[in-house]
Amino acid sequence: MTELAMLRDNALARIDDASDAAALEVLRVEYLGKQGSISGLMKTLGKMTPEERQTEAPRIQGLRTEVADAIAAKKAELDDAELEARLTREVLDLTLPAPQAPQGSVHPVSQVMDELAEIFADLGFSVATGPEIEDDWHNFTALNMAETHPARAMHDTFYFPDVDSDGRRMLLRTHTSPVQIRSMAEQGAPIRIIAPGRVYRSDSDATHTPMFHQVEGLVIGKGIHLGHLKWTLETFLKAFFERDDIVLRLRPSYFPFTEPSVEVDVGWQDVNGRRVLGGDGDAPGHGWMELLGSGMVNRRVLEFAGVDPDVYSGFAWGLGVDRLAMLKYGMDDLRAFFDGDYRWAEHYGFSPFDQPTLSAGVGARA
């Protein structure tokens, strides 16, 4: 017998006799490892003449393949035997009581979205949704932000390299405002909706993440004015924070899709060194916190959505759902919302039975 044949027979016999995975791994390293005997034969090919290499290379490579296949087959055999032994050894006693299963919890963002829907449903709003992958017309142009409009620089946008059938650039939506455009175009006026959902911007720190949650509101009707906006926001915030002393302050601002535009501040007071929403922001020990942006819907936005601005007017507003959750439930780092730490979720999460209701309190826990 040749040296290769003896090596082959010896290797296959030892592999067949391997009693467990550890012994099989030792043989794999011995034959096929970097310093293995068959690997050593492969290295000798470089020293052979072309004629010798043409003859020996297929033989050595064939030996290597055969040994590798034998090891793989033996490993599968050992794994099957181990599984069979475990199935025989592990017995489930069906007469015993079932072990207590770990219970999941409702994420605070999901809970807050349910709270928002409950409050605004009582105010006559419906919930509207739209695609998270948007085109730039719905995300920017229809909101009075032309291609060269400097307001587009206000958003750090994730663009896709593709365009749609109309030649529009595709992107991850930077706000849920496109839902307002689509809803007006589909339903017309009057309309009263909130649009909660995920939005995306290229930003990340303790109070910003590349993906976050936003809710926007839209009311279009006849004779709608800024007073309706303030009353709606005050009513919502009093119900959400479950305090009757919520006080708002409107400051002039600029948004391309509203005119006039206002920033909304909410009063806070110092309670044992902690800011608590509620109270007159101008009183001693009190202050103002910027909470959301809003305004009367720009005439051009109504025209883009197919609504006659000479007949209808309306207001819109938007704020971060994650920030609402942080303010209400005492969280200090937005990044923890997305870390997937079950200890955080166990501490801040809600029971599936904690359904928010206006009668029991939208923030009540079971």
C-alpha positions as CSV (number, residue, x, y, z in Angstrom):
1,M,0.0,0.0,0.0
2,T,1.2,3.5,-0.7
3,E,1.8,6.1,2.0
4,L,-1.4,8.0,1.0
5,A,-3.5,4.8,1.2
6,M,-2.2,4.0,4.6
7,L,-2.8,7.5,5.8
8,R,-6.4,7.4,4.5
9,D,-7.2,4.0,6.0
10,N,-5.8,5.0,9.4
11,A,-7.6,8.4,9.4
12,L,-11.0,6.9,8.4
13,A,-10.7,4.1,11.0
14,R,-9.8,6.6,13.8
15,I,-12.6,8.9,12.8
16,D,-15.1,6.0,12.9
17,D,-13.9,5.0,16.4
18,A,-14.2,8.6,17.8
19,S,-16.5,8.4,20.9
20,D,-17.5,12.0,21.2
21,A,-17.2,15.5,19.7
22,A,-14.1,16.4,21.6
23,A,-12.2,13.4,20.3
24,L,-13.4,14.1,16.8
25,E,-12.1,17.7,17.0
26,V,-8.7,16.4,18.0
27,L,-8.6,14.3,14.9
28,R,-9.8,17.2,12.7
29,V,-6.9,19.3,13.9
30,E,-4.4,16.4,13.6
31,Y,-5.3,15.8,9.9
32,L,-6.8,19.0,8.6
33,G,-5.4,21.8,10.9
34,K,-2.7,24.2,9.9
35,Q,-0.1,21.8,11.2
36,G,-2.0,18.6,10.3
37,S,-0.6,15.7,8.3
38,I,-2.8,16.1,5.3
39,S,-2.3,19.9,5.3
40,G,1.4,19.2,5.3
41,L,1.1,17.1,2.2
42,M,-0.7,20.0,0.5
43,K,2.2,22.2,1.2
44,T,4.6,19.8,-0.6
45,L,2.9,20.4,-3.9
46,G,4.9,23.6,-4.3
47,K,8.2,21.8,-4.3
48,M,7.1,19.2,-7.0
49,T,7.8,19.5,-10.7
50,P,4.8,20.3,-12.9
51,E,4.5,16.7,-14.0
52,E,4.6,15.4,-10.4
53,R,2.1,18.0,-9.3
54,Q,-0.3,17.1,-12.0
55,T,-0.4,13.5,-10.7
56,E,-0.2,14.0,-6.9
57,A,-2.4,17.1,-6.5
58,P,-5.7,15.3,-7.3
59,R,-4.7,12.4,-5.0
60,I,-3.8,14.6,-2.1
61,Q,-6.9,16.8,-2.6
62,G,-9.1,13.7,-2.9
63,L,-7.7,12.4,0.4
64,R,-8.4,15.8,2.1
65,T,-12.0,15.8,0.8
66,E,-12.6,12.2,1.9
67,V,-11.3,12.8,5.4
68,A,-13.3,16.1,5.7
69,D,-16.5,14.4,4.6
70,A,-15.9,11.5,7.0
71,I,-15.4,14.0,9.9
72,A,-18.6,15.8,8.9
73,A,-20.6,12.6,8.7
74,K,-19.3,11.4,12.1
75,K,-20.1,14.7,13.7
76,A,-23.7,14.5,12.4
77,E,-23.9,10.9,13.8
78,L,-22.7,12.0,17.2
79,D,-25.0,15.0,17.3
80,D,-28.0,12.8,16.4
81,A,-27.0,10.3,19.1
82,E,-26.7,13.1,21.7
83,L,-30.1,14.5,20.8
84,E,-31.7,11.0,21.0
85,A,-30.1,10.5,24.4
86,R,-31.4,13.9,25.6
87,L,-34.9,13.1,24.4
88,T,-34.8,9.8,26.2
89,R,-33.4,11.4,29.4
90,E,-35.5,14.5,29.6
91,V,-39.1,13.7,30.6
92,L,-41.9,16.2,31.1
93,D,-44.2,15.4,34.0
94,L,-47.6,16.6,32.8
95,T,-49.0,16.2,36.2
96,L,-46.9,19.0,37.7
97,P,-48.2,22.6,37.6
98,A,-46.9,24.7,34.7
99,P,-43.9,26.9,35.7
100,Q,-44.6,30.6,36.0
101,A,-43.9,32.0,32.5
102,P,-42.1,35.4,32.3
103,Q,-44.5,38.2,31.4
104,G,-43.8,40.9,28.9
105,S,-44.8,44.5,29.3
106,V,-46.2,47.2,27.1
107,H,-43.5,49.7,26.0
108,P,-44.1,53.2,27.4
109,V,-44.2,54.6,23.8
110,S,-47.0,52.2,22.9
111,Q,-48.8,53.1,26.1
112,V,-48.5,56.8,25.4
113,M,-49.8,56.3,21.9
114,D,-52.9,54.5,23.4
115,E,-53.3,57.4,25.8
116,L,-53.2,59.9,22.9
117,A,-55.7,58.0,20.9
118,E,-58.1,57.8,23.9
119,I,-57.9,61.5,24.6
120,F,-58.3,62.7,21.0
121,A,-61.0,60.2,20.3
122,D,-63.1,61.9,23.0
123,L,-62.4,65.2,21.1
124,G,-63.7,63.8,17.9
125,F,-60.4,62.9,16.2
126,S,-59.6,59.8,14.2
127,V,-56.2,58.1,13.9
128,A,-54.5,58.3,10.5
129,T,-51.4,56.5,9.3
130,G,-49.2,56.6,6.2
131,P,-46.0,55.1,4.7
132,E,-42.7,55.5,6.5
133,I,-40.9,55.4,3.1
134,E,-42.1,58.6,1.5
135,D,-41.4,60.6,-1.6
136,D,-40.0,64.1,-1.3
137,W,-43.1,65.7,-2.7
138,H,-45.3,64.6,0.2
139,N,-42.6,65.0,2.7
140,F,-41.4,68.5,1.6
141,T,-42.9,70.1,-1.5
142,A,-46.6,69.7,-0.5
143,L,-45.7,71.2,2.8
144,N,-44.5,74.4,1.2
145,M,-40.9,73.4,1.1
146,A,-39.7,73.7,-2.5
147,E,-36.5,72.0,-3.8
148,T,-34.4,75.1,-3.0
149,H,-36.3,76.0,0.2
150,P,-33.9,76.6,3.1
151,A,-36.3,74.8,5.4
152,R,-35.2,71.5,4.0
153,A,-31.9,72.0,5.7
154,M,-33.9,71.9,9.0
155,H,-34.2,68.2,8.6
156,D,-31.2,65.7,8.4
157,T,-32.9,63.3,6.0
158,F,-32.1,59.7,5.1
159,Y,-32.5,59.6,1.3
160,F,-32.7,56.4,-0.9
161,P,-30.8,56.3,-4.2
162,D,-34.0,55.3,-6.0
163,V,-36.8,57.5,-7.4
164,D,-40.5,56.5,-7.9
165,S,-42.4,56.3,-11.2
166,D,-42.9,60.1,-11.1
167,G,-39.2,60.8,-10.7
168,R,-39.6,61.8,-7.1
169,R,-36.7,61.0,-4.6
170,M,-37.5,58.5,-2.0
171,L,-36.7,58.9,1.7
172,L,-37.5,57.9,5.3
173,R,-40.1,60.4,6.4
174,T,-38.8,63.1,8.7
175,H,-42.2,63.8,10.3
176,T,-45.7,62.5,10.1
177,S,-46.9,65.6,8.2
178,P,-47.1,63.7,4.9
179,V,-50.0,61.8,6.5
180,Q,-51.9,65.1,6.8
181,I,-51.4,65.7,3.1
182,R,-52.5,62.2,2.1
183,S,-55.5,62.4,4.4
184,M,-56.7,65.7,3.1
185,A,-56.2,64.6,-0.5
186,E,-58.2,61.4,0.1
187,Q,-60.9,62.7,2.4
188,G,-61.2,66.4,1.7
189,A,-62.5,68.8,4.3
190,P,-63.7,69.0,7.0
191,I,-61.2,66.7,8.7
192,R,-60.0,66.1,12.2
193,I,-57.1,63.6,12.7
194,I,-54.0,62.7,14.7
195,A,-51.1,61.1,12.9
196,P,-48.8,59.1,15.3
197,G,-45.9,57.0,14.0
198,R,-42.2,56.5,13.5
199,V,-40.0,59.2,11.9
200,Y,-36.3,59.3,11.0
201,R,-33.6,62.0,11.2
202,S,-29.8,61.7,11.3
203,D,-29.3,62.7,14.9
204,S,-28.3,60.8,18.1
205,D,-27.7,61.9,21.7
206,A,-29.4,61.7,25.1
207,T,-32.5,63.5,23.8
208,H,-32.3,62.6,20.0
209,T,-32.3,59.2,18.2
210,P,-32.2,58.5,14.4
211,M,-35.6,56.9,14.8
212,F,-38.2,58.4,17.1
213,H,-42.0,58.7,17.5
214,Q,-44.1,61.7,16.6
215,V,-47.7,62.6,16.8
216,E,-49.2,65.4,14.7
217,G,-52.7,66.8,14.8
218,L,-54.8,68.4,12.0
219,V,-58.1,70.2,12.1
220,I,-59.6,71.6,8.9
221,G,-63.0,73.2,8.8
222,K,-64.9,76.4,8.3
223,G,-64.1,79.3,10.6
224,I,-61.2,77.5,12.4
225,H,-58.9,80.0,14.2
226,L,-56.0,80.1,16.6
227,G,-58.2,80.1,19.7
228,H,-59.4,76.6,18.7
229,L,-55.8,75.5,18.5
230,K,-55.0,76.7,22.0
231,W,-58.2,75.2,23.5
232,T,-57.5,71.9,21.9
233,L,-53.9,71.7,23.2
234,E,-54.8,72.8,26.7
235,T,-57.6,70.3,26.9
236,F,-55.3,67.5,25.6
237,L,-52.4,68.4,28.0
238,K,-54.6,68.6,31.0
239,A,-56.1,65.2,30.3
240,F,-52.7,63.7,29.4
241,F,-50.8,64.9,32.5
242,E,-54.0,64.7,34.6
243,R,-53.6,68.2,36.0
244,D,-56.0,71.1,35.8
245,D,-53.3,73.8,36.3
246,I,-51.6,73.3,32.9
247,V,-50.9,76.7,31.5
248,L,-49.8,77.4,27.9
249,R,-47.9,80.3,26.4
250,L,-47.8,80.8,22.6
251,R,-44.7,82.4,21.1
252,P,-44.5,83.6,17.4
253,S,-42.3,81.2,15.4
254,Y,-41.7,80.0,11.8
255,F,-42.7,76.8,10.1
256,P,-43.1,76.7,6.3
257,F,-46.3,74.7,6.5
258,T,-48.2,77.0,8.9
259,E,-48.9,80.8,8.9
260,P,-49.0,82.2,11.5
261,S,-46.8,79.7,13.4
262,V,-46.4,79.5,17.2
263,E,-44.2,77.6,19.6
264,V,-46.1,76.3,22.6
265,D,-44.5,76.5,26.0
266,V,-46.0,74.8,29.1
267,G,-45.6,76.1,32.6
268,W,-43.6,74.1,35.2
269,Q,-42.9,74.4,38.9
270,D,-40.1,73.2,41.1
271,V,-41.2,70.4,43.4
272,N,-38.4,69.1,45.7
273,G,-35.8,70.0,43.1
274,R,-37.7,68.4,40.2
275,R,-39.5,70.1,37.4
276,V,-43.2,69.2,37.4
277,L,-45.5,70.5,34.6
278,G,-48.3,72.8,35.9
279,G,-48.6,76.2,37.3
280,D,-47.9,79.7,36.1
281,G,-44.5,79.8,34.4
282,D,-44.0,83.5,35.4
283,A,-44.5,82.9,39.1
284,P,-41.4,82.6,41.5
285,G,-40.0,79.1,41.4
286,H,-41.8,78.4,38.1
287,G,-40.7,78.5,34.5
288,W,-41.6,77.7,30.9
289,M,-40.7,74.6,28.9
290,E,-40.9,74.5,25.1
291,L,-43.1,71.5,24.2
292,L,-44.3,71.6,20.6
293,G,-44.7,73.6,17.4
294,S,-48.0,74.5,15.8
295,G,-49.9,77.1,13.8
296,M,-52.6,77.8,11.2
297,V,-52.2,75.6,8.1
298,N,-50.6,77.6,5.3
299,R,-52.9,78.4,2.3
300,R,-50.4,76.8,-0.1
301,V,-50.5,73.5,1.9
302,L,-54.3,73.4,1.6
303,E,-54.0,74.0,-2.2
304,F,-51.5,71.3,-2.6
305,A,-53.8,68.9,-0.8
306,G,-56.8,69.9,-2.9
307,V,-58.6,71.9,-0.3
308,D,-60.0,75.4,-1.1
309,P,-58.3,77.9,1.2
310,D,-61.0,80.5,0.6
311,V,-63.6,78.2,2.2
312,Y,-61.6,76.2,4.8
313,S,-59.0,77.0,7.3
314,G,-57.4,74.9,10.0
315,F,-54.6,74.3,12.4
316,A,-51.9,71.7,12.9
317,W,-49.4,70.8,15.6
318,G,-46.7,68.2,16.3
319,L,-44.7,66.9,19.2
320,G,-42.5,63.9,20.1
321,V,-44.2,60.9,21.7
322,D,-41.0,59.8,23.3
323,R,-40.6,63.2,24.9
324,L,-44.1,63.1,26.2
325,A,-43.3,59.7,27.8
326,M,-40.1,61.0,29.4
327,L,-41.9,64.0,30.9
328,K,-44.9,62.0,32.2
329,Y,-43.1,58.9,33.5
330,G,-39.7,60.4,34.7
331,M,-37.2,59.0,32.2
332,D,-34.0,61.0,31.5
333,D,-32.4,59.3,28.5
334,L,-34.1,58.8,25.2
335,R,-31.6,56.2,24.0
336,A,-32.8,53.7,26.7
337,F,-36.1,53.5,24.8
338,F,-34.4,51.5,22.1
339,D,-31.7,49.6,23.9
340,G,-33.8,46.5,24.4
341,D,-32.8,46.1,28.1
342,Y,-35.5,44.0,29.7
343,R,-34.8,45.5,33.1
344,W,-35.7,48.9,31.8
345,A,-38.8,47.6,30.2
346,E,-39.7,45.7,33.4
347,H,-39.4,48.9,35.4
348,Y,-41.1,51.4,33.0
349,G,-43.3,49.0,31.1
350,F,-47.1,48.7,31.5
351,S,-49.3,45.6,32.0
352,P,-51.4,44.7,29.0
353,F,-54.4,45.3,31.3
354,D,-53.4,48.9,31.8
355,Q,-55.8,50.2,29.1
356,P,-56.0,54.0,29.3
357,T,-59.5,55.3,29.8
358,L,-60.8,58.8,30.5
359,S,-63.0,57.5,33.3
360,A,-60.2,55.6,35.1
361,G,-57.4,58.0,34.2
362,V,-55.2,57.7,31.2
363,G,-52.1,57.2,33.3
364,A,-53.6,54.7,35.8
365,R,-51.6,51.6,36.4
366,A,-53.1,48.2,37.4
